[in-house]
Amino acid sequence: MPEEDLVELKFRLYDGTDIGPISYSSASTVAMLKERIVSDWPKDKKVTPKTASDVKLICAGKILENNKTVGQCKTPFGELPGGVITMHVVVQPSLVKTKAEKKVDDPPGKSICSCSIL
């Protein structure tokens, strides 16, 4: 793979720590990056993504779509020779899981009616 096809990326986590920098092909998809982030996630963090769908990547203020390639996401200022592009990582568990967890944790409420008709 020629060197100009490689893009150096690092991923900034919520607490300011980084994963990387790591070189990726410009043909790599955002979905592939997310899988790598989940597998390389530090084990000592309180917030941990369970799947790649729990991860959102932000670059230059835009949330990146899974089907986009790294080459499509590059911004002009990221093309500096030897420059490392920083992408911000947001962990956001899917709503389906969150609702399912709530149902298990919250006991069902009983409605008590104390109306009297005279």
Rosetta constraint file for C-alpha pairs under 8 A:
AtomPair CA 1 CA 5 HARMONIC 6.86 0.50
AtomPair CA 1 CA 6 HARMONIC 7.90 0.50
AtomPair CA 2 CA 6 HARMONIC 7.35 0.50
AtomPair CA 5 CA 25 HARMONIC 5.68 0.50
AtomPair CA 5 CA 26 HARMONIC 5.50 0.50
AtomPair CA 5 CA 27 HARMONIC 7.98 0.50
AtomPair CA 6 CA 23 HARMONIC 5.93 0.50
AtomPair CA 6 CA 24 HARMONIC 5.35 0.50
AtomPair CA 6 CA 25 HARMONIC 4.57 0.50
AtomPair CA 6 CA 26 HARMONIC 5.75 0.50
AtomPair CA 7 CA 23 HARMONIC 5.43 0.50
AtomPair CA 7 CA 24 HARMONIC 5.26 0.50
AtomPair CA 7 CA 25 HARMONIC 6.13 0.50
AtomPair CA 7 CA 26 HARMONIC 6.03 0.50
AtomPair CA 7 CA 70 HARMONIC 7.68 0.50
AtomPair CA 7 CA 84 HARMONIC 7.67 0.50
AtomPair CA 7 CA 85 HARMONIC 7.87 0.50
AtomPair CA 8 CA 21 HARMONIC 6.15 0.50
AtomPair CA 8 CA 22 HARMONIC 5.52 0.50
AtomPair CA 8 CA 23 HARMONIC 4.28 0.50
AtomPair CA 8 CA 24 HARMONIC 6.26 0.50
AtomPair CA 8 CA 82 HARMONIC 7.98 0.50
AtomPair CA 8 CA 83 HARMONIC 7.15 0.50
AtomPair CA 8 CA 84 HARMONIC 5.04 0.50
AtomPair CA 8 CA 85 HARMONIC 6.26 0.50
AtomPair CA 9 CA 20 HARMONIC 6.75 0.50
AtomPair CA 9 CA 21 HARMONIC 5.14 0.50
AtomPair CA 9 CA 22 HARMONIC 5.45 0.50
AtomPair CA 9 CA 23 HARMONIC 6.22 0.50
AtomPair CA 9 CA 24 HARMONIC 7.26 0.50
AtomPair CA 9 CA 84 HARMONIC 5.48 0.50
AtomPair CA 9 CA 85 HARMONIC 4.84 0.50
AtomPair CA 9 CA 86 HARMONIC 5.87 0.50
AtomPair CA 9 CA 87 HARMONIC 7.18 0.50
AtomPair CA 10 CA 18 HARMONIC 6.44 0.50
AtomPair CA 10 CA 19 HARMONIC 5.72 0.50
AtomPair CA 10 CA 20 HARMONIC 4.54 0.50
AtomPair CA 10 CA 21 HARMONIC 4.22 0.50
AtomPair CA 10 CA 22 HARMONIC 6.36 0.50
AtomPair CA 10 CA 84 HARMONIC 6.89 0.50
AtomPair CA 10 CA 85 HARMONIC 6.32 0.50
AtomPair CA 10 CA 86 HARMONIC 4.98 0.50
AtomPair CA 10 CA 87 HARMONIC 6.29 0.50
AtomPair CA 11 CA 18 HARMONIC 5.37 0.50
AtomPair CA 11 CA 19 HARMONIC 5.07 0.50
AtomPair CA 11 CA 20 HARMONIC 6.43 0.50
AtomPair CA 11 CA 21 HARMONIC 7.51 0.50
AtomPair CA 11 CA 37 HARMONIC 7.98 0.50
AtomPair CA 11 CA 86 HARMONIC 5.75 0.50
AtomPair CA 11 CA 87 HARMONIC 4.91 0.50
AtomPair CA 11 CA 88 HARMONIC 5.67 0.50
AtomPair CA 11 CA 89 HARMONIC 6.31 0.50
AtomPair CA 12 CA 16 HARMONIC 6.00 0.50
AtomPair CA 12 CA 17 HARMONIC 5.89 0.50
AtomPair CA 12 CA 18 HARMONIC 4.56 0.50
AtomPair CA 12 CA 19 HARMONIC 6.66 0.50
AtomPair CA 12 CA 86 HARMONIC 6.66 0.50
AtomPair CA 12 CA 87 HARMONIC 6.10 0.50
AtomPair CA 12 CA 88 HARMONIC 4.76 0.50
AtomPair CA 12 CA 89 HARMONIC 5.88 0.50
AtomPair CA 13 CA 17 HARMONIC 5.47 0.50
AtomPair CA 13 CA 18 HARMONIC 5.84 0.50
AtomPair CA 13 CA 19 HARMONIC 7.61 0.50
AtomPair CA 13 CA 88 HARMONIC 6.36 0.50
AtomPair CA 13 CA 89 HARMONIC 5.28 0.50
AtomPair CA 13 CA 90 HARMONIC 7.18 0.50
AtomPair CA 14 CA 88 HARMONIC 7.93 0.50
AtomPair CA 14 CA 89 HARMONIC 6.80 0.50
AtomPair CA 14 CA 90 HARMONIC 6.70 0.50
AtomPair CA 19 CA 37 HARMONIC 7.59 0.50
AtomPair CA 19 CA 40 HARMONIC 7.40 0.50
AtomPair CA 19 CA 41 HARMONIC 7.60 0.50
AtomPair CA 21 CA 84 HARMONIC 7.08 0.50
AtomPair CA 24 CA 28 HARMONIC 6.64 0.50
AtomPair CA 24 CA 70 HARMONIC 7.98 0.50
AtomPair CA 25 CA 70 HARMONIC 7.42 0.50
AtomPair CA 26 CA 69 HARMONIC 6.52 0.50
AtomPair CA 26 CA 70 HARMONIC 4.84 0.50
AtomPair CA 26 CA 71 HARMONIC 4.42 0.50
AtomPair CA 26 CA 72 HARMONIC 7.97 0.50
AtomPair CA 27 CA 69 HARMONIC 5.42 0.50
AtomPair CA 27 CA 70 HARMONIC 6.14 0.50
AtomPair CA 27 CA 71 HARMONIC 6.24 0.50
AtomPair CA 28 CA 32 HARMONIC 6.42 0.50
AtomPair CA 28 CA 33 HARMONIC 7.39 0.50
AtomPair CA 28 CA 69 HARMONIC 5.36 0.50
AtomPair CA 28 CA 70 HARMONIC 5.70 0.50
AtomPair CA 28 CA 71 HARMONIC 7.92 0.50
AtomPair CA 29 CA 33 HARMONIC 6.57 0.50
AtomPair CA 29 CA 66 HARMONIC 6.55 0.50
AtomPair CA 29 CA 67 HARMONIC 6.06 0.50
AtomPair CA 29 CA 68 HARMONIC 5.57 0.50
AtomPair CA 29 CA 69 HARMONIC 4.13 0.50
AtomPair CA 29 CA 70 HARMONIC 5.97 0.50
AtomPair CA 30 CA 34 HARMONIC 6.27 0.50
AtomPair CA 30 CA 57 HARMONIC 7.95 0.50
AtomPair CA 30 CA 64 HARMONIC 6.93 0.50
AtomPair CA 30 CA 65 HARMONIC 6.62 0.50
AtomPair CA 30 CA 66 HARMONIC 4.71 0.50
AtomPair CA 30 CA 67 HARMONIC 6.41 0.50
AtomPair CA 30 CA 68 HARMONIC 5.89 0.50
AtomPair CA 30 CA 69 HARMONIC 5.96 0.50
AtomPair CA 30 CA 70 HARMONIC 6.60 0.50
AtomPair CA 31 CA 35 HARMONIC 6.38 0.50
AtomPair CA 31 CA 52 HARMONIC 7.30 0.50
AtomPair CA 31 CA 66 HARMONIC 4.59 0.50
AtomPair CA 31 CA 67 HARMONIC 6.75 0.50
AtomPair CA 32 CA 36 HARMONIC 6.37 0.50
AtomPair CA 33 CA 37 HARMONIC 6.20 0.50
AtomPair CA 34 CA 38 HARMONIC 6.26 0.50
AtomPair CA 34 CA 52 HARMONIC 5.20 0.50
AtomPair CA 34 CA 53 HARMONIC 7.92 0.50
AtomPair CA 34 CA 55 HARMONIC 6.48 0.50
AtomPair CA 34 CA 56 HARMONIC 7.90 0.50
AtomPair CA 34 CA 57 HARMONIC 7.72 0.50
AtomPair CA 35 CA 39 HARMONIC 6.32 0.50
AtomPair CA 35 CA 51 HARMONIC 7.62 0.50
AtomPair CA 35 CA 52 HARMONIC 5.31 0.50
AtomPair CA 36 CA 40 HARMONIC 6.04 0.50
AtomPair CA 37 CA 41 HARMONIC 5.74 0.50
AtomPair CA 37 CA 52 HARMONIC 7.90 0.50
AtomPair CA 38 CA 49 HARMONIC 6.33 0.50
AtomPair CA 38 CA 50 HARMONIC 7.25 0.50
AtomPair CA 38 CA 51 HARMONIC 6.62 0.50
AtomPair CA 38 CA 52 HARMONIC 6.21 0.50
AtomPair CA 41 CA 48 HARMONIC 7.36 0.50
AtomPair CA 43 CA 48 HARMONIC 7.97 0.50
AtomPair CA 47 CA 91 HARMONIC 7.42 0.50
AtomPair CA 48 CA 91 HARMONIC 7.27 0.50
AtomPair CA 49 CA 54 HARMONIC 5.51 0.50
AtomPair CA 49 CA 55 HARMONIC 6.56 0.50
AtomPair CA 49 CA 91 HARMONIC 6.03 0.50
AtomPair CA 49 CA 92 HARMONIC 7.72 0.50
AtomPair CA 49 CA 93 HARMONIC 7.15 0.50
AtomPair CA 50 CA 54 HARMONIC 6.66 0.50
AtomPair CA 51 CA 55 HARMONIC 7.46 0.50
AtomPair CA 53 CA 93 HARMONIC 7.73 0.50
AtomPair CA 53 CA 94 HARMONIC 7.28 0.50
AtomPair CA 54 CA 91 HARMONIC 5.60 0.50
AtomPair CA 54 CA 92 HARMONIC 5.02 0.50
AtomPair CA 54 CA 93 HARMONIC 4.69 0.50
AtomPair CA 54 CA 94 HARMONIC 6.06 0.50
AtomPair CA 55 CA 89 HARMONIC 6.69 0.50
AtomPair CA 55 CA 90 HARMONIC 5.80 0.50
AtomPair CA 55 CA 91 HARMONIC 4.78 0.50
AtomPair CA 55 CA 92 HARMONIC 6.10 0.50
AtomPair CA 55 CA 93 HARMONIC 7.77 0.50
AtomPair CA 56 CA 63 HARMONIC 6.71 0.50
AtomPair CA 56 CA 64 HARMONIC 7.31 0.50
AtomPair CA 56 CA 89 HARMONIC 5.85 0.50
AtomPair CA 56 CA 90 HARMONIC 5.07 0.50
AtomPair CA 56 CA 91 HARMONIC 6.35 0.50
AtomPair CA 56 CA 92 HARMONIC 7.16 0.50
AtomPair CA 57 CA 63 HARMONIC 5.75 0.50
AtomPair CA 57 CA 64 HARMONIC 5.64 0.50
AtomPair CA 57 CA 87 HARMONIC 6.32 0.50
AtomPair CA 57 CA 88 HARMONIC 5.73 0.50
AtomPair CA 57 CA 89 HARMONIC 4.96 0.50
AtomPair CA 57 CA 90 HARMONIC 6.47 0.50
AtomPair CA 58 CA 62 HARMONIC 5.28 0.50
AtomPair CA 58 CA 63 HARMONIC 4.50 0.50
AtomPair CA 58 CA 64 HARMONIC 5.92 0.50
AtomPair CA 58 CA 87 HARMONIC 5.57 0.50
AtomPair CA 58 CA 88 HARMONIC 5.00 0.50
AtomPair CA 58 CA 89 HARMONIC 6.48 0.50
AtomPair CA 58 CA 90 HARMONIC 7.81 0.50
AtomPair CA 59 CA 63 HARMONIC 6.71 0.50
AtomPair CA 59 CA 64 HARMONIC 7.05 0.50
AtomPair CA 59 CA 73 HARMONIC 7.64 0.50
AtomPair CA 59 CA 86 HARMONIC 7.13 0.50
AtomPair CA 59 CA 87 HARMONIC 4.92 0.50
AtomPair CA 59 CA 88 HARMONIC 6.47 0.50
AtomPair CA 60 CA 75 HARMONIC 7.39 0.50
AtomPair CA 60 CA 87 HARMONIC 7.94 0.50
AtomPair CA 64 CA 68 HARMONIC 7.21 0.50
AtomPair CA 64 CA 73 HARMONIC 7.38 0.50
AtomPair CA 68 CA 72 HARMONIC 6.23 0.50
AtomPair CA 68 CA 73 HARMONIC 6.97 0.50
AtomPair CA 69 CA 73 HARMONIC 6.45 0.50
AtomPair CA 70 CA 74 HARMONIC 6.31 0.50
AtomPair CA 74 CA 78 HARMONIC 6.09 0.50
AtomPair CA 74 CA 79 HARMONIC 7.38 0.50
AtomPair CA 75 CA 79 HARMONIC 7.08 0.50
AtomPair CA 78 CA 83 HARMONIC 6.59 0.50
AtomPair CA 78 CA 84 HARMONIC 7.24 0.50
AtomPair CA 78 CA 85 HARMONIC 5.81 0.50
AtomPair CA 79 CA 83 HARMONIC 6.91 0.50
AtomPair CA 93 CA 97 HARMONIC 7.01 0.50
AtomPair CA 93 CA 98 HARMONIC 6.93 0.50
AtomPair CA 94 CA 98 HARMONIC 6.54 0.50
AtomPair CA 95 CA 99 HARMONIC 6.09 0.50
AtomPair CA 96 CA 100 HARMONIC 6.18 0.50
AtomPair CA 97 CA 101 HARMONIC 6.09 0.50
AtomPair CA 98 CA 102 HARMONIC 6.26 0.50
AtomPair CA 99 CA 103 HARMONIC 6.33 0.50
AtomPair CA 100 CA 104 HARMONIC 6.57 0.50
AtomPair CA 101 CA 105 HARMONIC 6.24 0.50
AtomPair CA 102 CA 106 HARMONIC 5.79 0.50
AtomPair CA 103 CA 107 HARMONIC 7.42 0.50
